[in-house]
């Protein structure tokens, strides 16, 4: 009998062995149960974390809502990583791998990878300091380099920013060197209003100031009554008045649009004209045309 035939017989005997199939069945059942338990544990842990932050939100001493949202997402990610890592080790143990040897080898390998994967280490360290120093949080509107949008998620390695047009930018934390956060302090809405030169500027300013005094009660996003700063510029066909209004963070665009609408309605009610492009046409009389024709003939003669 050839060696190949003996090997084929051994494989066939193993396949037909009842103990082999029992062991495969037990191992498969354990792996499936491990994955199910891991998924259940992750859901329970995330629910417990959310309940904890919900109860904490009712306490007299608490973090800002931005920071709590950031920590909530970070803890949920950490829980998922830890649980599924432990589940992976358990599955490897079921498959008869030497888990202790793998962990020891992973330590040595991790040390070697640490020197080679410096960017990864830098991303993790930068992510830790972003969260620890509260540079920005989930829900903030920020500008990082050429990207501007709302922070969707902050992890230890990457930060996700969603642009207002829908694009999602994923940035390594190690590449974040400068951040402009628009959501920490109040914003300022600046509106320029054009008035025709023929109008009385003092009457226009009085009408606008009376209107501005009522806007804070009408729009809760306005922090203080808007201010008419005065004449900003004398343009070619209009006088430009500037209005400034302090608003809650990131509401200056909305308030600026509302102020323009309110001012337009106010000026219409008071009969104050907003300038529009004009075209002046000059038509010469017959006498002027005759004189011009005579001069032209004389120049030719």
C-alpha positions as CSV (number, residue, x, y, z in Angstrom):
1,X,0.0,0.0,0.0
2,X,1.4,3.4,-1.0
3,X,1.9,6.3,1.4
4,X,-0.7,8.3,-0.4
5,X,-3.2,5.5,0.0
6,X,-2.5,5.2,3.7
7,X,-2.9,9.0,4.1
8,X,-6.2,8.8,2.2
9,X,-7.4,6.0,4.5
10,X,-6.5,8.0,7.6
11,X,-8.4,11.0,6.3
12,X,-11.4,8.9,5.5
13,X,-11.4,7.2,8.9
14,X,-11.3,10.6,10.5
15,X,-14.2,11.9,8.5
16,X,-16.3,8.8,9.4
17,X,-15.3,9.0,13.0
18,X,-18.3,9.9,15.2
19,X,-16.1,11.6,17.8
20,X,-14.7,14.0,15.2
21,X,-18.2,15.2,14.3
22,X,-19.2,15.5,18.0
23,X,-16.1,17.6,18.6
24,X,-16.9,19.8,15.6
25,X,-20.5,20.2,16.7
26,X,-19.4,21.1,20.3
27,X,-16.9,23.6,19.0
28,X,-19.3,25.2,16.5
29,X,-21.9,25.5,19.2
30,X,-19.4,27.1,21.6
31,X,-18.3,29.6,19.0
32,X,-21.9,30.6,18.1
33,X,-22.8,31.0,21.7
34,X,-19.7,33.0,22.3
35,X,-20.6,35.4,19.5
36,X,-24.3,35.6,20.7
37,X,-23.2,36.3,24.3
38,X,-20.7,38.9,23.1
39,X,-23.4,40.7,21.1
40,X,-25.8,40.6,24.0
41,X,-23.1,41.8,26.4
42,X,-22.3,44.8,24.1
43,X,-25.9,45.8,23.9
44,X,-26.4,45.5,27.7
45,X,-23.2,47.5,28.4
46,X,-24.2,50.2,25.9
47,X,-27.7,50.5,27.4
48,X,-26.1,50.7,30.9
49,X,-23.8,53.5,29.8
50,X,-26.6,55.4,28.2
51,X,-28.7,55.1,31.3
52,X,-25.8,56.2,33.5
53,X,-25.4,59.4,31.4
54,X,-29.2,59.9,31.4
55,X,-29.3,59.8,35.2
56,X,-26.2,62.0,35.4
57,X,-27.9,64.6,33.2
58,X,-30.4,65.2,36.0
59,X,-27.7,65.7,38.7
60,X,-26.9,69.3,39.8
61,X,-23.2,68.9,38.9
62,X,-22.6,67.6,35.4
63,X,-20.4,68.0,32.3
64,X,-21.5,70.0,29.3
65,X,-23.9,68.2,27.0
66,X,-21.2,68.3,24.3
67,X,-18.6,66.5,26.5
68,X,-21.1,63.9,27.7
69,X,-22.1,63.0,24.1
70,X,-18.4,62.6,23.2
71,X,-17.6,60.4,26.3
72,X,-20.8,58.4,25.7
73,X,-19.7,57.4,22.1
74,X,-16.1,56.8,23.2
75,X,-17.1,54.5,26.0
76,X,-19.5,52.6,23.7
77,X,-16.6,52.0,21.3
78,X,-14.2,50.9,24.0
79,X,-16.8,48.4,25.3
80,X,-17.3,47.0,21.8
81,X,-13.5,46.6,21.3
82,X,-12.9,44.9,24.7
83,X,-15.8,42.5,24.5
84,X,-15.1,41.4,21.0
85,X,-11.4,41.0,21.7
86,X,-12.2,38.7,24.7
87,X,-14.6,36.8,22.5
88,X,-11.9,36.4,19.8
89,X,-9.5,35.0,22.4
90,X,-12.2,32.5,23.6
91,X,-12.9,31.4,20.0
92,X,-9.1,30.8,19.4
93,X,-9.1,28.8,22.7
94,X,-12.0,26.7,21.4
95,X,-10.1,26.0,18.2
96,X,-7.2,24.6,20.4
97,X,-4.8,27.5,19.8
98,X,-2.4,28.3,22.6
99,X,-3.9,31.6,23.7
100,X,-1.2,32.2,26.3
101,X,1.5,31.8,23.7
102,X,-0.4,34.1,21.4
103,X,-0.7,36.8,24.0
104,X,3.0,36.6,24.9
105,X,3.9,36.7,21.2
106,X,1.4,39.6,20.6
107,X,3.3,41.5,23.3
108,X,6.6,41.1,21.6
109,X,5.0,41.8,18.2
110,X,3.2,44.8,19.6
111,X,6.5,46.3,20.7
112,X,8.0,45.7,17.3
113,X,5.0,47.2,15.5
114,X,5.0,50.1,17.9
115,X,8.3,51.3,16.4
116,X,7.1,50.8,12.9
117,X,3.6,52.1,13.3
118,X,4.5,55.5,14.7
119,X,1.6,57.2,12.9
120,X,-0.9,54.9,14.6
121,X,0.6,55.6,18.0
122,X,0.6,59.3,17.3
123,X,-3.1,59.1,16.2
124,X,-4.1,57.4,19.5
125,X,-2.1,59.8,21.7
126,X,-3.6,62.8,19.8
127,X,-7.1,61.4,20.1
128,X,-6.6,61.0,23.9
129,X,-5.5,64.6,24.3
130,X,-8.4,65.9,22.1
131,X,-10.9,64.2,24.4
132,X,-9.0,64.9,27.6
133,X,-8.6,68.6,26.9
134,X,-12.1,68.9,25.4
135,X,-10.8,70.7,22.3
136,X,-14.0,69.8,20.5
137,X,-16.9,67.5,21.1
138,X,-19.5,65.6,19.2
139,X,-22.0,68.0,17.7
140,X,-19.6,70.9,17.5
141,X,-19.2,72.8,14.2
142,X,-15.4,73.0,13.5
143,X,-12.9,73.8,10.8
144,X,-9.9,71.4,10.6
145,X,-7.6,72.3,7.8
146,X,-9.6,72.5,4.6
147,X,-12.6,70.6,6.1
148,X,-15.5,72.3,7.8
149,X,-18.6,70.7,9.3
150,X,-20.2,69.0,12.3
151,X,-18.3,66.5,14.4
152,X,-20.1,63.2,14.1
153,X,-17.8,61.0,16.1
154,X,-14.5,61.2,18.0
155,X,-12.4,58.0,18.4
156,X,-9.0,57.4,19.7
157,X,-7.6,57.1,16.2
158,X,-9.9,59.1,13.9
159,X,-12.4,61.9,13.9
160,X,-15.4,62.0,11.6
161,X,-16.7,65.4,10.3
162,X,-19.9,65.7,8.3
163,X,-20.1,68.6,5.9
164,X,-23.4,70.5,5.5
165,X,-23.6,69.1,1.9
166,X,-23.6,65.5,3.2
167,X,-19.9,64.5,2.8
168,X,-18.3,62.6,5.7
169,X,-14.6,63.3,6.2
170,X,-12.6,60.9,8.3
171,X,-9.4,62.5,9.7
172,X,-6.6,60.7,11.5
173,X,-6.2,62.4,14.9
174,X,-2.4,62.7,14.4
175,X,-3.0,65.0,11.4
176,X,-5.1,67.5,13.4
177,X,-2.8,70.4,14.1
178,X,-5.1,73.4,14.1
179,X,-8.8,73.4,15.0
180,X,-11.3,76.3,14.8
181,X,-14.3,75.6,17.0
182,X,-17.4,77.7,16.2
183,X,-19.7,76.1,18.9
184,X,-18.1,77.2,22.1
185,X,-18.9,80.9,22.3
186,X,-21.7,83.0,21.0
187,X,-21.8,83.9,17.3
188,X,-22.2,87.4,15.7
189,X,-24.6,88.1,12.9
190,X,-23.6,91.0,10.7
191,X,-26.1,92.4,8.2
192,X,-25.6,95.3,5.8
193,X,-28.7,97.2,4.7
194,X,-28.7,99.5,1.6
195,X,-30.6,102.8,1.6
196,X,-31.1,105.1,-1.4
197,X,-29.3,108.4,-1.4
198,X,-32.6,110.2,-1.8
199,X,-33.9,108.9,1.5
200,X,-33.5,110.6,4.9
201,X,-30.8,108.5,6.7
202,X,-31.9,109.6,10.2
203,X,-35.5,108.5,9.6
204,X,-34.3,105.2,8.2
205,X,-32.0,104.7,11.3
206,X,-34.8,105.5,13.7
207,X,-37.2,103.0,12.0
208,X,-34.5,100.3,12.0
209,X,-33.6,100.9,15.7
210,X,-37.3,100.6,16.7
211,X,-37.5,97.3,14.9
212,X,-34.3,95.9,16.4
213,X,-35.5,96.6,19.9
214,X,-38.3,94.1,19.4
215,X,-36.4,91.2,17.8
216,X,-34.9,89.7,21.0
217,X,-38.4,88.8,22.2
218,X,-39.3,87.4,18.8
219,X,-36.3,85.2,18.3
220,X,-34.9,83.2,21.2
221,X,-31.6,82.7,19.4
222,X,-30.7,86.4,19.8
223,X,-28.7,86.9,23.1
224,X,-28.9,90.7,23.3
225,X,-30.9,93.3,21.3
226,X,-29.3,93.9,17.9
227,X,-27.3,97.1,17.4
228,X,-27.4,99.5,14.5
229,X,-23.7,100.4,14.2
230,X,-24.3,103.3,11.7
231,X,-23.2,104.1,8.2
232,X,-20.7,101.4,7.0
233,X,-20.0,102.7,3.5
234,X,-21.0,105.2,0.9
235,X,-21.3,103.2,-2.3
236,X,-21.9,104.3,-5.9
237,X,-25.7,104.2,-5.6
238,X,-26.6,103.5,-2.0
239,X,-25.8,104.2,1.6
240,X,-24.9,101.0,3.6
241,X,-26.0,100.7,7.2
242,X,-24.5,97.9,9.3
243,X,-26.4,95.9,12.0
244,X,-24.8,93.5,14.5
245,X,-26.5,90.9,16.6
246,X,-25.1,88.5,19.2
247,X,-26.6,85.0,18.8
248,X,-26.3,81.6,20.4
249,X,-23.5,79.5,18.9
250,X,-23.9,78.7,15.1
251,X,-27.3,80.6,14.8
252,X,-25.8,83.7,13.2
253,X,-26.7,82.7,9.7
254,X,-30.3,82.0,10.6
255,X,-30.7,85.3,12.5
256,X,-29.0,87.3,9.7
257,X,-31.6,86.0,7.2
258,X,-34.4,86.8,9.6
259,X,-33.0,90.4,10.2
260,X,-32.9,91.0,6.5
261,X,-36.5,89.9,6.1
262,X,-37.6,92.1,9.1
263,X,-35.7,95.1,7.9
264,X,-37.1,94.8,4.4
265,X,-40.7,94.7,5.7
266,X,-40.0,97.6,8.1
267,X,-38.6,99.8,5.3
268,X,-41.5,99.0,3.1
269,X,-44.0,100.0,5.9
270,X,-42.2,103.3,6.4
271,X,-41.9,104.1,2.7
272,X,-38.1,104.0,2.7
273,X,-36.7,103.0,-0.6
274,X,-34.0,100.3,-1.0
275,X,-31.9,101.2,-4.1
276,X,-32.0,99.2,-7.3
277,X,-30.0,99.4,-10.5
278,X,-30.9,102.4,-12.7
279,X,-30.2,103.3,-16.3
280,X,-30.2,107.0,-17.4
281,X,-30.8,107.6,-21.2
282,X,-29.8,110.9,-22.8
283,X,-31.6,111.9,-26.1
284,X,-30.2,114.8,-28.2
285,X,-32.7,117.3,-29.7
286,X,-32.9,118.0,-33.4
287,X,-31.1,121.3,-32.9
288,X,-28.2,119.6,-31.1
289,X,-28.0,117.0,-33.9
290,X,-27.9,119.8,-36.6
291,X,-25.1,121.6,-34.7
292,X,-23.2,118.3,-34.4
293,X,-23.7,117.6,-38.1
294,X,-22.5,121.0,-39.1
295,X,-19.3,120.7,-36.9
296,X,-18.7,117.3,-38.5
297,X,-18.9,118.8,-42.0
298,X,-16.6,121.7,-41.1
299,X,-14.0,119.3,-39.7
300,X,-14.1,117.3,-43.0
301,X,-13.8,120.5,-45.1
